[in-house]
Amino acid sequence: MNELEKTILKYEKELDDLIVMDDYDGGKASKLREVISDLRKLVTTKFSKGWYEKEVSGKIRWKTTTKKGGRK
């Protein structure tokens, strides 16, 4: 089970445990359903295939400096 599937299960459990008492809770439940739906779509895209992590991991380099003026 990959990270996306674990995250989907976490949000589904949170939605199942949520007791809707007012508009605030109803809005939260609605957003959780939207997030779950979006994550399910993401699982079936090329982002879930692992190419993205491989491609990006080699490109990100954080450059910091201790010169006056802070980070550049």
C-alpha positions in Angstrom: 0.0 0.0 0.0 1.5 3.3 -1.1 1.4 6.7 0.7 -1.6 7.9 -1.3 -3.7 4.9 -0.4 -2.8 5.3 3.3 -3.8 8.9 3.2 -7.1 8.1 1.5 -7.8 5.5 4.3 -6.9 8.1 6.9 -9.4 10.7 5.5 -12.1 8.0 5.0 -11.7 7.0 8.7 -11.9 10.7 9.7 -15.0 11.1 7.7 -16.6 8.0 9.1 -15.9 9.2 12.7 -17.1 12.7 12.1 -20.5 13.6 13.7 -22.2 16.3 11.8 -23.9 18.6 14.2 -23.9 22.0 12.5 -22.8 23.8 9.3 -19.2 23.8 10.3 -19.1 20.0 10.6 -21.1 19.7 7.4 -18.5 21.9 5.6 -15.7 19.8 7.0 -17.4 16.6 5.8 -17.9 18.1 2.4 -14.2 19.1 2.1 -13.2 15.6 3.3 -15.3 14.0 0.5 -13.7 16.3 -2.0 -10.2 15.5 -0.8 -10.9 11.8 -0.9 -12.2 12.1 -4.4 -9.2 14.1 -5.6 -6.8 11.6 -4.0 -8.6 8.7 -5.7 -8.2 10.4 -9.0 -4.5 11.1 -8.3 -3.8 7.4 -7.6 -4.7 6.5 -11.2 -2.5 9.2 -12.8 1.1 9.1 -13.8 2.0 10.8 -10.5 1.3 7.6 -8.7 3.7 5.7 -10.8 6.8 7.0 -9.1 8.4 8.9 -12.0 7.7 12.2 -10.4 9.6 11.5 -7.2 12.6 10.2 -9.2 12.6 13.2 -11.6 12.2 15.8 -8.9 14.6 14.3 -6.3 17.6 14.9 -8.5 16.7 18.5 -9.3 16.0 20.0 -5.9 19.0 21.7 -4.3 18.7 24.1 -1.5 21.2 26.9 -1.6 21.9 28.9 1.5 24.5 31.5 2.3 25.7 33.1 5.5 26.6 36.3 3.7 25.0 39.6 4.7 21.4 39.7 3.5 20.4 36.2 4.4 19.4 33.4 2.0 19.8 33.8 -1.7 
